[in-house]
């Protein structure tokens, strides 16, 4: 197995680091562009596996979808996919697989959605059940509620109920096809909505493509019937990815500036800078960038991270190096991500001497700077664990990361960035 040893820097970091475009925005925009009738262009596109998987699925649906450098061009065809059975292969991309499952529901021919074994183990039941409620046939290939699944539409209704306290990707998938459902989408949530910033990001992306009749509250989402229009969009930098170099400044000292992620950032994860400020860092923002400076002192935090759950591994690592205990709450649902992001994260951090306990809905992390030590840490097919462990290795000698290439899911050049800026 490939293993990467993290070299602890010999001096504080001082760098401006460009991060890839947001894969969350990119995949939403690609679906809107696919459903628009005409040519759209998307700039500052990320080159990670999730984006490539989405582009490949759109091509398999019969669309012209190309990526040259960081610029994508998509010629959409409304919801008129060419007839015929086909298979959309999403690799390891959970976001892609859920979004194209909803896209497939608009077709009148059977479309199978599949992926690699780790993706097959992830839950799809709430989305499949919602599509059935909309009048779509969903036939599991192996286990109900998992991939592979064959989808055959089109929908006969726009009214559906779904839990709000599982993955927001289910809600987003339904929202993205909402304008093309009979009478639009009327989605009732049976539990409170988690990760609301991601749902609001979906609405913002839809608006860029001409659909602005969207209403969101704690127990319902409504999307008016309509059509997307082609658009030219520039994808803002990925706020989740930006969290790793910002966290390195927090744990090692020095400053990191992320260009392009300013005060008007749409992504909820841009709030991570505020979390670091609460823990003791200095944060500066302008219209065009954000900068985090480590002060050499970190305090623990009590935080509900339901709305910024992708950052849990990063916050856990920073918390381990603080001088007081931290509690992370509201994120029990992240056990169904690429890894069990509570159980797997807890076990690996303990290997490195971190005092951490898993709770029903999060983590308790106690000060561990004096007990932390080198260890070989497994990534469990999870890019976010790999990059969070790299942050730990910048503050603790001897950290090794197994399967480091898993970062290709969202930031293929992550290790190159680390080599260039953290020495």
N, C-alpha and C positions, 0 to 999 in steps of 0.2 A: 504494500500500500504506500502511496505517495504521502510523505510527511514534510511539513515545512516548519522549521524552527524559527521562532520570532526573535529577532535581535533587539534587545533593549537599547533605546537611544542613549547616546552619551551626553546629549545636551538638549535643552528644551526645544520643542518644535517651533518654527516660525515660517509659515507657509501659506500661500494662497492655493487652494486645491479645488480644481474643477471636478465635479462629480457628474456621472451620466444623467441624462434626462430621466424624468420620473417614469418608471414602468407602469405605475398606477394610472397616470394620465395617458400615457402612450396607448395602453391596451383599450382604455375607454374610447379614446379618439379613433383608434383603428376600427372599432365596431361601428361608431357613428359614421365614419367615412365609408365603410363597406355598405351601409344601408342608405347613404345618400345616393342620388342619381347624378353621377358626374365625377370629375377629377378633384381630389383633395391632396394637399401637400402638408406634411408634418415635419417640422424642423426640430433639431436637437433631440433626435430619437436615440434612446438607449440601444446598445447592441447586445444585450444579454439574451439568455436562452428564452426567457418568457416572451420577449418581443419577436424573436425569430420564430418561435412556435406559433404565435398568433398570425404572423405573415404567411407562414406555411399553410395554416388552416384556411385562411382567406383564399389563397391560391387554389387549394383543393376544392373550395366552393365554386371555383370558376372565375374569380376576380383577378384583375391585373393589380398586383400589389408588389412593389419593389422597394428595396432599401439600398441607397447609394451613399456611402459615408454615414452621416447622421440625418439624412433627408429621405423621407418615405413619400412615395406617390401611390395613391390608391384610386382606382376608378370604380366607384360604387355602382350598384345595379338595383337600388331599392331593395326589396325583399324577394326579388325574382331570381332565385338560384337556378342554374340549369338543371333540368330533371335528371334523375339517375341516382342510384345508390352510391355512397362514397363513405370513406372513413377519415375522420379528422384526428390526427395524432398530436397530442399536446405535450408529449415528453414528460417532464416533471412539473409543468407549469399549472399550478392550481387556478390562478386567476384566468389564464387563457382557457383552460378546460371548462370552467363554469360559464364564461362568457359565450364560448362557441356552442355550448349545450343549448343556451337560450336562442342563439342565432339559428341553430339547426331546427328548432321548433317552428320556425317560420316557413320551412320548406314542406313541400307536399310529397317528397320522396324520402325513404328511410336514410338517415345519416347516423353513423356510428361514431361516438366519441370515445377515445381510448388514450392510454398513456403508459409510461413505464410502471413497473410494479409498485414503487413507493406512491405514485399518484393513484394507482388503483386502490390502495389501502385508505386513502383519504375519503371523508364523508361527502356524499352528494345527495343523500336522501331528501333533505328539505327542498332542494331545487327540483328534483325529479317529481316529488309529490305535488309541488306547486304547478309544474307543467301539466301534469295529469289533470289537475283541477281546472286548468285552462282549456282542456279538451285535447291535449296532445298525448299521443301514445308513447310510452317509455318502456322499453323492453330490456331488462338487465341481461348482460352476457354471462355473468358468474353470480355474484352476490347482489341482492337488491340494495339500492342505495349507494352503489359503487360503480366505477368504470370496469370494463366497457359497458356502454349502454347505447341502445339504438333508439333514436328519436324520430318520430314521424308526426308532422303537423298537417295543416296549419292549425293554430288555436281557434277555438270557437267561442271563447269568452275572454273578457279582460279583468274579471273579478277573481281574486285569489287571497288566501290567508297563508301566513308563514310566520315562524318564530322570528323575533327580532334580536334574540340574544345568542345567536350562533354567528356564522360568518356573514359579514356585510356583503360579501361577494354574491351571495344568493339574491339579496335585494337589488344590488346593482345590476346583475344579469337581467333580472326582470324589468328593471327600469329602462335599460338600454333598448329593449325591444318594445317597450310600452307604447310608443306612438303608433306602432303597426298592429296592435291588438284591436279587436272589435270594440269600438268605443273608448279606446285607450286603456290604461292600467288603473285599477282600483285595488290597491294592496292593503289588506288589514294585517297589522302586526299583533300577534297573540301575546307577546311579551315586549318589554321595553327595547328600544333600538340601541344596539351597541355600535361602536365605531362610526358614530354619526358623521364625523368629518369626511369619511370615505364616501358616504351616501351623498353628502353635499357636494363633494368633488365630482361625483357622477352628474349631478344636476348642472354644475357649472360647465362641464365638458359638453353635455347635451346642448346647452345654450349656445356654445361656440358654433354649433352646427344647426342653429336655427330653431331648436325646440326649447321654448322657455315656459311652457305651461306645465310646471312641475311644482307640487306642493309636498312638503315633508313635515310630519310631526312625530311625536313619540310613539303613536300607535297606528299610523297610516301613511301611505305614500300614494299620491295620485299623479298620473301623467296623462295629459290630454292626447287625443288622437291627432296625428299629424305626420309630417315627413321631415327627415333631415335634409339639409342643403349642403352641397360641397363647401369646404372651407380651407383656409390656410392657417395653420396653427403652429406656434412654437412651444414646444414642451419645456416646462421649467425644470431645473435640476431636481434630482430625486432627494427629498428631504430625509428619507430613511437612510439612504446611503451617506448623506452628509453627516449623519450622526456619528459615524465611526471616527473620522478625523477630528471632529469637534470633541469627541470623548477622549481622544488621545491628548489633546491640549489640556483637558480637565485633569487627567491622571498623571501627566508627565510635566506639566507646566509649559509655558510658551503660548503662542497664539496661532489659531487657524482661522483663515477667512475663506468663505465659500462664495464665490461670485455667482450672481444670477438668482440668489435665493434671498430676496429682500423682504421688506415689510408687507408687500402685497402677495406673498406666496400663498397659493391656494391650498396646499397640502396641510392637513392637520399635524403631520409629524414635524413641521417647522417649529412647533411648540417645544421641541426638545431643547432648544437653546434656553427657553424659560426654565425648564427643569434644571439645567446645569446652573443657571443663575441662582435658583433657590438652593442648590447644593453648595454654592460658594464661588462660582466662576463669575467673571466679568463678561457681559454680553453687550455688543454694540451692533445696531442694525441701521442700514440705510435703505433707500429705495432699491438698490442694486446688489446688496450683499449682506451677509451676517458674519460677525467675528466673535469667537469665544477665546478668552484668555484664562488659563489656569492660574490660580492664586497660591497654590501650594497647600491649600486647606479645603477639605471637602466635608460637608455635614450630611448626615442621613436625611431621608425624606419619607413621608407617608403620602402615597400617591395612588389615586385611581387611574389606571392606564387603559381603561376600556377603549378610549378614543384614540390611543396611540400605541396599540398593542405590539406593533412590529418592533418597537424600541425596547421591549422588555429585556432581552438579553444584554443590550448595551447599558441600560440603566442598572441592571443587576451587577455588571462588572464595575461600573463607577461606584456603586454603593458599597461594594466589597472593600474599596480602598478609602472609604470615608471614616470619620472618627466617631460616628454614632450609628445606631441601627436604622435600617430602612424597612418599610413595608410597602410592597407592591400589591395592589388590590384590583378586583374587577376584571380579571383576565383568564378565568378558568377555561374559556373557549379556545385559547391558543394551544391547548393540547392536541387539537386537530389540524395544526399547521403542517409544514413540511416535516417537522419532527414534533414530538411532545415537548413543546417549548417551556413547559414547567418541569416535568419529570426529568427529561434528558438534560436540560440545562442545570438542574440541581445536582444530578449525579456527576456531571463533568466538572462543575465548579468545585465540588467536594474533593475530587481527585487532586485539585491544585491547592488544597488547604483552605478553601473558602468556607466560612461558617454560614450555611444557608439551609433553610427549611422550605419545603413546598407546603402550601396551604391549599384549602379547597378552591380558592379563587386567585391565588397568586404566590408570592414569595415573601419570606422574611430573610433579610441579609444583614449579618452583623459585621462589625469592623474586623477585617482580616488581613490588613497590610502586614502585620507582624508574623502571621502564620502562613501566608500564601507562599507557595513554592512551585518549582518547575514540575511539569507533568505533561504527558501526551494526552490530548483531548480529542475525542471523537466528535465529528460534526453531524452525524445522523442524517446525511443528505440535506442539510439545512445551511444555506448560505449565510443566514443571519447569525447562527451560532459560530460559524467559521470566522466571520469578521469581528464579532464581539470578543472571541478568544484572542484575536490579534491585538485588540485594544488591551486586554489583560497582559499579553506578552510584552507590551511596551512599558509596563510598570513592574512586572515580575520576571525575574530571570528564569530561563529554562522552559518556557512554554512552547510546546510543539502541537501543531494542528494537523490532524489527519485529513486526508482527502481535500486538500486546499482548493482544488480546481472547482469545487462546488460553488465558489463565488461567481462562476460564469452565469449563473441564473440571473443576476442583477448587475454585477460590476466585474466584467471579465478582467479589467486592468487593475483590480484592487491591489494585488501584490506588487505590481510595478509602481503604483502610487506610493505604497509603503516604502519600497526600496529608495525611491527618489526623494521623499520628503521627511522620512523618519530615520535618522541615522544616529 
